[in-house]
Amino acid sequence: MTPYHRMQAGLALVAISLVSLWALFATMHLQYHLVVAWALSPASTVIHADKSPVAASPLDLNAPATSQQLAALLYTLVSRDGDDPAQHGRLAVILPGDDAVNVTMVPLAIMRAELRSAFLVRLVGGLGVFGLLALLFRRYQIRRVSAPLGALVDSLNSFSVDPSVATPIPAMVSRAPEFIEAANALEALQRNTLLALRQRERLADIGEAVAKINHDIRNVLSSATLVADTLLASKDERVRRMAPHIVRSLEQSVDLCQSMLDYLAETPSPEPVRFAPAELVAETSESASIPIRYSGPDEVRMDRTMLSRILLNLARNAVSAGAQALSVDIWRAGKLAVIDIADDGPGIPQKHWDDLFLAFRSKQRGGSGLGLAIARDLAVAQGGNLKLARSNDDGSEFRLQLPLQVLGITDDED
């Protein structure tokens, strides 16, 4: 049985108990009138309170106690003649206006059938009225709550199966005051999702076109770079002076095309290997033409190529910003392996922090804004994250957080 069904069963029991209690009190009022009517009839018997054990505890109608009346009614309803010989099938009562000495004996048999019939009529009638009210409430609940809610859930399920097709909002949902806001929210969700999907499709088409164009441009620029190298050997002094600028510009263009291709390409799954990070730092220092100090373990286990690309992107950004030196520190922080990459550059203005890892948001002249976006994607692919730890006049520090297994420590060993 579900919690909902258990709740319904509990409510039904409470309702039956309340209706039964009401029927008892209503019948108890009838019992009072029957007792008084019989006591005033010529057939009634009046005895002294001390003459019978039954009369020793009479029902006083001058100030009737509810509990005493209820007990007398229950005994009358459930008893049968001969059940209690001490009672002799009679009920001792003190009539209104009489004192406690004179007790009237009322036979239970003369009113048992009528009281039982009255109680059953009231009980069945009360239960019938309650059942009718429950049926009307259930119909109202189905019409105003259950049916609109079910239709809303069906709309959500249909939209989740195929988000490219908007599911019309059922009329019963839009008409129900309780669900108008939910219907409007679902309609807005579908509209915004469709717009986002269409925008994503357009961006995918653009990305595919840019990737193809970039590939061709990169090949052309690579060929142009080879040709430009020969200009360095030219006998013309002016050509030799201009040649380095041309080569540098071509190299920047090739790097830009390569960054675009890296960003558009799907991030591969990491392939962890054991290697010496000091050697990788030395390679990065040579590639980025900046001295890098290393501090940390002699060996780590992670994807070497991904870490190399992260460090190289950060190092090139630091050089472009004017940094003269970098430091790489690998250490443990609780359940994480931390790699801090710090430079001594001028720092990053705080107004640029929010857009720092967004593609094409570079604030540097000639930058593409893809380096940090790619670096963060590579960090996430390894189960980690890359963030800006600090940035001020003394430089900037980026923090790469990775699983503890990078340091060769497992959860069992920890």
N, C-alpha and C positions, 0 to 999 in steps of 0.2 A: 504494500500500500504506500502510495506516494505521500509526501507531506501535505499536499493539497487535499487529497482524499481523507487523510487523517483529520485535517482541520474541519472538513465538511461533516465528518462523522461526529466530531466533538460538538460542533454547533447544533447538529440535529439532536444530540442527547440533551444539551442545555435547553433547547426549545421544548422538547417533550417534558422535561422536568418542570419548566415554568408553566406549561399548559396544564400539567397534572396538578400542580400546586394551586393554580387558579381554579380548576374544577373542584378541588377539595374545599377551598374557601367559599366558593359559590354554593356548594351543597351544604356546607356547614350553616349557612344562613337559612336554608330551607329546613334543616334539622331543628333549628331554634323555633321556627313557627309551628312545625309539626308537634314538637314537644309541648309547647304552650297550648296548642289546640286540644291535644289529648288530655292534658292535665286539667283543663277547664271543663271537660266533658263529664257527664254523670258517671261514666264507667271508671273514672280514675280512682285510685286508692291512695289515701293519705295516712301515713303511719308516723309514729314518733321516731326520731332519729336514733334512739337507743334500742329500738325494737328489732332491728335487722342489721347484720353486718354490711349489707348492700347500702343501707341508708347512712352508714357511718361516714362515707366520703361522697356526698351528693354533688351534682352539678348545680352550682348556685347561679341562677339566671338573673339575679339582682346585679351582680358584678361578674359576669362570665369571663373567665380567663381563656385566652385564645388557645393556649396549649391544652387546657382541659377540654374545651369544645372539640378540638381537633382529635384528641385521643379518643373521646367518646364516639366521634364520627367514624374514625378508622376501625374501632372495635365493632361498631354496628355494621359496617360494610363487609368486613372480612369474617365476622363470627357467624356461627350457626347455632340453632337451638340445641342446648345440651352441651355446648363446648365448655362452658364454665358453670358447674352446678351452683357455685356460690352466688352467682349473679341471678339465677332463676330466670334468665332471659329478660331481665328488667333493667331499667336505667333510673337511678334515684336522682331527682331534681328538686330544687327549691324554687318555687314559682316567684315571679316578681310580686313584691308586697308581702310575701310570707317571711317568717323568721326561720332560723336554722333548726328549730324544733320540729316543725311540720315538714315532712318530706313526701313528695308525690312519687309514686312508682309508675314508670311508663314502660309498657311491654315493648321490647325491641322488634318483635315480629311484625307489629302493625305498621312500622315505618321502614323496615329494612328493605323491602322490595322497592318502595318508592324512592328511597335515598339512593339505592344502587342504580335504579333507572335514571334518576336525575344526574348522578355522577357520570354515568356512561354517556348520557346525552351531551353533557357539558364537555367531557373529555374528547369525545369524537368530534363535536362541533368545533372545539378549540383547535384540535389538530387539523381539522379540515380547513379552517380559516388560515391557520399558520401555513399549511401546505399550499393553499392558493396564493398567499402572499409570497411564499418562497418561490413558487412557479413564476409569478409575475416578476419578481426580482431577478430570477434566473434569465427570463426572456429579455429583460432590460439589460442585464449584464452581457448576454450574448450579442444583443443588437448594438449596444453602445460601447462595449469593451472588448469582449472576446473576438467577435467577428472583425472589427477594425484592426485589432492587434494582430490577428492571424493574417489578414490581408497585407498589413505592413511588413510582417516577417517574410511572407511570400515574395513581396516586392524586393526586399533586401537580398533574399536568396537568389532570385532571378538576376539581379544586378551583379551579385558577386560571381555568378557563373560566367556571365559575359558583360564585363564593364563597358564594352564598346557600344552597347545598345541600352538606351535609357528605357527603363520600365515605367509605363504610365502609373500614376498614383491612383489606386482604386477610389471610386466616388465615396464609398462608405467611410474611408479614412478621412477624406477632405471634409465630409459633412459632420464628423464627430468633433465636438468642441475640445474634447480631451486630447485629440490626436492632430489637431490642425497644425500646431507648432512642429510636431514630429514629421508630418507630411511635408511641410515647407522645408524643413532641414534636409529630408531625404531628396527632395527635388533639387535643392541647392547643391547637395553632395553629388548627385548624378551629373548636374550641369558642369560643376567644376572639374569632376573626374574626366568627363568627355573632353573638355577643353585641354586638360593636362595631357590626356592620351594623344589628342591630335597634335599638340605642341611637341610631344615626345616623338611622335612619328615624323614630324617635319625635321626635328633636330637629328633624328637618326638618318634621314635621307641626306640632310646637309653634311652630317659627319661622314657618311660613306663617300659623298662626292669630294669632300675636302681631303679625306684620306687618299683617294685616288689621285687627286691633283697634287697633294703634297708629295706623294711618292714620285711622281714625274718631275716636279720641281726640284726635289732633292737630288735626283739623278743629274738633272741639268746643272745644278749648282756644284755638285761634286766634280763634274767635268770642267766647269768654269774655274774651280779652284785649282785643278791641275794645270790649266792653261795659265792662270794668274801666277803660279809658282815660277813659270818660265820668265815672267816679266822681271823677276828679281835679278836675272842675269842679263838684262837688257843693257846695251851700251849707252842708251839715252839716260842722262842723269835725272831728268824729270820723271821718266817712267820708273826708274828705280826708287825714287822717293815716294811715288804714289802706290807702288806695288804692295807694300805692307798693309796700307789702308784697305786696298781692294781685297786682299787675301783675308784680312780680319773681318771685313763686312760679309764676305762669302761664307766664312766659317760660322758667323753668327746666324746667317740665314739657314745654313744647313742644320745648326743646333735647334733653331726655331721649328723647322720642319720635322726634325726628329722628336722634339717635345710634343708637337701636335699629334704625331703618329702614336707616341707612347700614351698620350692621354685618351685618344679615341680607341685604342686597342683594349681588349678585355684584360683585366688584371689576372695574371696566371696564378695557379695554386702554388704556395710556397714549397720549396724542396729543402728542408733543413739538412745542413751538413756541419761537421765540426771544423773550425778554422781558427786561426790566430787573428783577432781583431786588430792587433798592432800592425800587422802587415797590410791589412785593408786600409787602415788609416794612412799609412805611408803612401799607398797607391793614390788615395784620394788627394793627399797633399801635393803629390807630383802633378796630378791631372788638373787640379784647380789652381796650381801655382800659389799656394799659401801654406805657411808652416802650421802644423797641427800637433798639439801635445796630446798624448794618450795616457789615460790612467784607468786600470781595470784588470780583469782576469786575463790569463794567458790564452784561454780558449773559451769559445762560446759555441752554441749549437743553434743555428737558424739559417735562413736562406741568405747566402753570401751575396748573390747578385742584387737582391732587393735592398739589403743594407747598404751596398755600394752605391746604388742609385739614390737612396735617401741622403747619404752623407755627401755625395757629389752635388746634388741639387742644393742642399743647404750651404755647402762650401762656396758654390758659384754665386749664390744669392749674397752671401756675406762679402765676397770679393767685390761684387757689383756695388754694394752699399758702402764700400770703403774700408772694410775690416783689414787688419794687417796680420792677424793671427787667430787661430781657433783652438779649442780644446774639446776633447771627447772623453767623457767619464762614464764608465759602466759600473753600476752598483746595484745592490738589492734594497728594495723598500717593501717589507712585509711579504705579500704574495706576488710581487711584481719584480721584474727585471727592468731597470731604468737605464737609459742611455741619454745623457745630457750633452748637447752640442752647443757650445757657447762661443761667441766672437767678441772682438773688442771694437766693433763698429760704432756708428753714431746712434744706434737704436732705431726702433720703429715707432712713428707717432701713434699715439693711442687711438686717434680717429680711424686708423687703418686696421686695427686689431680684428674687428668684426668680419672684415672681408679678406682676411689674410689667407685663408685656405680655399677661397673661391677661385675658380678658373677665370682667366682673362680679366683679373682685377689688379694687375700689377701696377704699382705706382712708380716703378723705376723706368727710366728712359730706355727704350729698346727691349724691355722685358715683355714676356708673353703672359706672365701670371700663371703658368702651368707647373712650375717647379714644385711649389708647396702643395698644390692640389694632387699632383702625382705622388709626392712623398707621403701624404696622409693616406691615399688609397693603398699604397704599398704597406704602410703600417697596419691598416685595418685588415688587409689580406692575411697578415700574420697573427691575427688575434689581438692586436694592440691598438695604440692610438698615438697620434703626434699632436702636440699642442705647444703654444708659446708659454714658457714658464715665467719669463720676465723680459723686460726691455726698457732700458733707460740710457742715460748718457754714457754709461760704461760699456754698453753693448747689449746684445740680445742672447737669450738662451732658449733653445727648443728642447723639449723633453719627449723622448720616445719611450712609451711604456709598453712592455711586452710580457707574455707569460713567463713564469719563473723557470720553466723548462729551458729557456734560452741559456741560463747559467749552468745547465746540467743538473738541476735540482728537481726532483719529483715531489709530488705531494706526500708520498710515503716517507721519503727521507726527511721532509720538513716536519 
